Amino acid sequence: MIKAIVTDIEGTTSSIDFVHETLFPYAKQRLRAFLREQAGDDRVQHLLDDVEQIVGRDLSIDEAADVLDQWIAEDRKLTPLKTLQGLIWKVGYENGELQGHVYADTPEYLKRWHAAGKALYVYSSGSVEAQRLIFGHTAYGDLTPLFSGYFDTRIGAKREAASYRAILREIGLAGREVLFLSDVGAELDAAREAGLATCQLLRDAKAQPAPAHPQARDFADVKF
């Protein structure tokens, strides 16, 4: 029996285009100014230290911004980049420049599954803070009370089975009791290797079908 659902965001609860055409450009355009303005903030400084550790050398603010710009262009799933993007998006959500996108059926089915006693979790390469912002500022209101927890790359990479085993330990359930929803076949492969039930969402023409997994066009199609 499925007791919990772990869901991806891009292409699953929310549009891929929203992330790539709205969120990423928003952060990129404001990244350099944000780093200059917030360089004295301890959290930002720790993130810049993490960037320097990854590249293996000391960096000026502008050099760090150049590295982060390159990572954005390469769509790198690196924790300091994702965390910094989340901090910039937070400003955008708070001043009304951004609104979190979710598909129309997302709030309906999240509420339905929550009411049925399923614990809901998010696992995305975007930072936990960014996840909370998307679900906390939707056209359907604040959806964050529906979730029991959030996971990002600090738990591990999404295409590695060890990450899903770590999630199972965190939530205290066996793999057969947890359903993972994603549009990406490699993520579903890793989740299945860790023992989770899986379902691929094919909402977007960009999604590459992974026939080894059950498939759904939307949440109404998801079967437990």
Secondary structure, 3 states (H helix, E strand, C coil): CCCEEEECCECCCECHHHHHHHHHHHHHHHHHHHHHHHCCCHHHHHHHHHHHHHHCCCCCHHHHHHHHHHHHHCCCCCHHHHHHHHHHHHHHHHCCCCCECCCCHHHHHHHHHHHCCCEEEEECCCCHHHHHHHHHCECCECCHHHEEEEECHHHCCCCCHHHHHHHHHHHCCCHHHEEEEECCHHHHHHHHHCCCEEEEECCCCCCCCCCCCCEECCHHHCCC
